[in-house]
């Protein structure tokens, strides 16, 4: 689905914009901000059309789009933190992710 694909790609840009600078601790904060803003521009180029396509087509409600975006965001972030930042995911992270997945179940329930 086009909306989901665009949301996924937008979250890749945003996750890197928000957290990619943590890998380079010598980078001055103001450079990290400017790089982050530059990356966020591309995130918006994907996020806004994704939401418009999903909402204006009648496929998703605004609340459904938000929950989908949060699940994608957490999925992308989990992968990013493990593979890029080399962090470990504990049981509490998995439990929290399960709670978010339950939100998906409830938001799509008629």
Secondary structure, 3 states (H helix, E strand, C coil): CHHHHHHHHHHHHHHHHHHHHHHCCCCCHHHHHHHHHHHHHHHHHHHHHHHHHHHHCCCCCHHHHHHHHHHHHHHHHHHHHHHCCCCCCCHHHHHHHHHHHHHHHHHCCC
